[in-house]
Amino acid sequence: MIDQHDDVYINGRWRPSHSVRRSPVVNPATGEEWASVPDGNREDIHDAVSAARRAFPVWAGTSPAERADLILRLADQIQARAGALSKLITTENGTPVAESSSAPGHAAAHLRHVAGLVNLLTDADVRLNPMAAGSSVVRRHPVGVAGLITPWNFPLGLIIIKLGPALLAGCTVVLKPAPETPMAARLLMEAVEASGFPPGVVNLVTGSTEAGTALVDHTGVDKISFTGSTEVGRAIGAACGRLLRPVTLELGGKSPAIVLDDVDPSVLAANILRVSMRNTGQTCKACTRLLVPAHRHDELLDLVADVVSSAPIGDPCDPATFFGPLVSARQRERVLRYVDIGRSEGAKTVVGGGVPTELERGFYVEPTVFRDVIPNMRISQEEIFGPVLAVIPYSDIDEAVAIANDSPFGLAATVFGADVERARAVAERLDTGNVGINHYGSNASAPFSGHKASGLGTEFGPEGLTQYLTYTSIHLQD
């Protein structure tokens, strides 16, 4: 039986959608529809924005400490629903339960960290004038109604990293999740309601292109934060530029992992899957270009191929599974098309390169490792968003850095090396927003942002909070 929903969450309650269209929710492991939600339209977005606008003055007028307290309550409510949220993420997205089981806890921890930034909004900020007598009092204000548009690959976490700072800043929000993965967002609204947020502070409209475009274009929206593809991000950025509306864009990547010649093979083996193929490669910061020293190429290629081919693929509900299905049939076709492109360009598959024959249902692709890859190939330059790793040899560090930086993207990177200071020196030369040494992992207190075509603006830490603030300077004479 299909779990059918006909409502959207606006002004603190579930109410029928204006749209007659429905978005099916498909289990990627089976290919079967198991739920449906409204494919929201402009009227739904207008109602949600109107509710957020009405709620904004009161919410902005609450003290930052009160807002932080409600965010802490939301963290507790998410934690209380951890099992249900994990199950929904795996069922709607195909994320292996080994990954999805930690998502609610990470979301709750992130909210608690955000609540801890409250002093940034309450501490006095008085600045002396360096060129004349007097001083200025700097006041921080919430920017207004924030439209939050999130993708399908991490259906809970990528909402939370926007929602937390927006709420602490004093913004009201309209959330539009990806049409493929609306169910975790719906359960999140139950947690919001149980936390005691005033009606209209958090609103949810499920939907696809019409809903997203309506949210970006709505005159009642003061800020857009979007995570997704660079192509869509460019269109959203153009619309926000035309409206002179602030926008945060966290976009795509084609990140490098540089393996230095002193690397400990056991460290590379222990970390390469999470660095390059986390969430079945459906991760914007995945380091899918593996740059290895030419004189160790065959050794390291064999090591990586063994690790990838040994990782279990199959039922995402099995805790032992590392590679689950891709999110949709369309995404599977995209990844397989890039595998064909790689072969046509002259690269050779060492591992994978097709559909696993033992998995008759679902949207599975074999994890794939390419050799004989050169930097200007499309599989070296374009984001694939699947479990495909390109191994590229380099002759010296200068060439490795040049190859790593030869990309339209600049989101993430990893440097593997036994000498950590040497690895850090290489990291300093990379034109990217985030670099891990011998691993890759974000830090909720440090800014996360992309260079070049990987985005605009910042998330995480104090810098992420400022994305939802505007400023007034009151100038005083002595």
Secondary structure, 3 states (H helix, E strand, C coil): CCEECCEEEECCEEEECCCCCEEEEEECCCCEEEEEEECCCHHHHHHHHHHHHHHHHHHHHCCHHHHHHHHHHHHHHHHHCHHHHHHHHHHHHCCCHHHHCCHHHHHHHHHHHHHCCCHHHHCCCEEECCCCCCEEEEEEEECCEEEEECCCCCCCHHHHHHHHHHHHHCCEEEEECCCCCCHHHHHHHHHHHHHCCCCCCEEECCCCHHHHHHHHHCCCCCEEEEECCHHHHHHHHHHHHHHCCCEEEECCCCCEEEECCCCCHHHHHHHHHHHHHHHHHCCCCCCCEEEEEHHHHHHHHHHHHHHHHHCCECCCCCCCCCECCCCCHHHHHHHHHHHHHHHHCCCEEEECCCCCCCCCCCCCCCCEEEECCCCCCHHHHCCCCCCEEEEEEECCHHHHHHHHHCCCEECCEEEECCCHHHHHHHHCCCCCCCEEECCCCCCCCCCECCEECCEECCECHHHHHHCCEEEEEEEECC
